[in-house]
Amino acid sequence: MAMDAAMIEQLIRDGLPDAQVTIEDLRGDGDHYAAHVVSAAFKGKTRVQQHQMVYQALRGRVGNELHALALQTGVPQE
């Protein structure tokens, strides 16, 4: 069962309210996405910790409804 980009974006925004989120469907199949997430909540966190925060916001859907997610994270430019 595939997820749509809007649902992925909403879940990330629910978990990281200040996030700037860009989602791209890589294959047009609703199973393979790329996400670019920028949030002040990532400040001082390692890249692994940032990714864990996004995965937590997705509530266990990665590997289930969401087959594959290429993830890029960062903090806002000042």
N, C-alpha and C positions, 0 to 999 in steps of 0.2 A: 504494500500500500504506500503510494508516494505522497509526499508533502508538497504544497505549493510554496513559492517564494514568499508570499505575503504572510503565511503562517510562521515561517522561519523568522522573518523580520519581526513579527509581533512578539514571538516568544523571547527573542533577544532583547527587544525594547522593554518587555515586562521585567526581565531580570536585570537589565542595565538601562534604566530610564533615560540617562543622558546620552546614550550611544548614538553615533551616526552609523547607520547600517546600509551597506550595499550588497545585494544578493544577485548572483548571476546563475542561471540554469545552464550548466556547461554542455549538456547533450540534448536538451529539449525533452528529456524523458521524465523530469520531476524526481529523479533519484540522485543526480550528481550536481552538486552546487558548489559555488565559490562564494565565500562571504568575507567582506572587509568590514571590520568593526573597530571604531575609534571611540574611546571612552576615557574620561578623566579617572574613572575607577581603576584603570590599569596602571596609573602612575605608581612607580616604585615596585611594580610586580615584574617577575621574570616572564618571558614569552610563554613558558609552560603554564605558569599561574594564570596568565591572561586567557589562554586557551581553555583552561579548566573552568574559568568563570563563564565563558561562553557555553561550554558543554553543559554546565550546571543549569544555565538559563534554558537550554533546550530540553531539560527534564528527561534525560534518558532516551530521547528519540534518535540520536545518532546511532547508526547500526541497525535500527529497526525501521520506522517509517522513513527516516532520512538515511539513505544507503551510504552516501559519501559526501563529505564536506571539506573542501580545501579552505583553510582558514588563515586570514591575515588579520593581525590585531595591532593596535598602536594607541598612543595618547595624542590628544589634540595638540596641534602646533600652537605655540604661544607667540 
